[in-house]
Amino acid sequence: NASITGVFLGIEMAFNPQRTHPLIGSLLQRIADQKLSVVLDKKFPLSQASEAHRYIESRQAFGRVLLIP
């Protein structure tokens, strides 16, 4: 089993794309191969975006929070 928690590659992607792009490709391939799954905590309709932000800011989220258009 594999898990990844709290990854942020923003700055690294901007300044070192030759290092991060293969990593992202590998992560996406593992998700496609079902060797790694994304934890979806909660879904909100786009009309409730402010509630979704409050939920995230309350630090209750355990996984991704999804806005649905």
C-alpha positions in Angstrom: 0.0 0.0 0.0 1.1 3.5 -0.7 0.0 6.9 0.5 0.9 10.5 0.0 -0.1 13.2 2.4 0.2 17.0 2.0 2.2 17.4 -1.1 2.6 21.0 -2.6 4.8 21.3 -5.6 3.9 24.9 -6.6 7.3 26.6 -6.3 9.2 23.5 -7.3 7.1 23.2 -10.5 7.8 26.8 -11.4 11.6 26.6 -10.9 12.4 23.0 -11.5 9.9 21.5 -14.0 12.3 19.0 -15.4 12.3 17.4 -11.9 8.6 17.7 -11.1 6.9 16.8 -14.4 8.1 13.2 -14.3 7.0 12.9 -10.7 3.5 14.2 -11.5 3.4 11.9 -14.5 4.3 9.0 -12.2 1.6 9.9 -9.6 -1.1 10.2 -12.3 -0.1 6.8 -13.8 -0.3 5.2 -10.3 -3.8 6.7 -9.9 -4.8 5.4 -13.4 -3.4 1.9 -12.5 -5.4 2.0 -9.2 -2.2 1.7 -7.2 -2.8 5.0 -5.5 -6.2 6.5 -4.8 -7.4 10.0 -4.1 -9.3 10.5 -0.9 -12.4 12.6 -1.5 -13.7 14.0 1.7 -16.7 16.1 0.7 -18.4 17.5 -2.4 -20.1 20.9 -2.6 -22.1 22.5 -5.4 -20.4 25.5 -6.8 -23.2 27.6 -5.3 -21.9 26.6 -1.9 -18.3 27.6 -2.6 -18.1 29.8 0.5 -19.3 26.9 2.7 -16.6 24.7 1.1 -13.9 27.3 2.0 -15.2 27.5 5.5 -15.0 23.7 5.8 -11.4 23.7 4.6 -10.4 26.6 6.8 -12.0 24.8 9.8 -9.3 22.1 9.3 -12.0 19.4 9.4 -11.2 18.2 5.8 -9.5 14.8 5.5 -8.8 14.6 1.9 -9.9 16.5 -1.2 -12.8 18.9 -1.2 -14.5 19.0 -4.5 -16.6 21.9 -6.0 -19.2 20.6 -8.5 -20.3 23.1 -11.3 
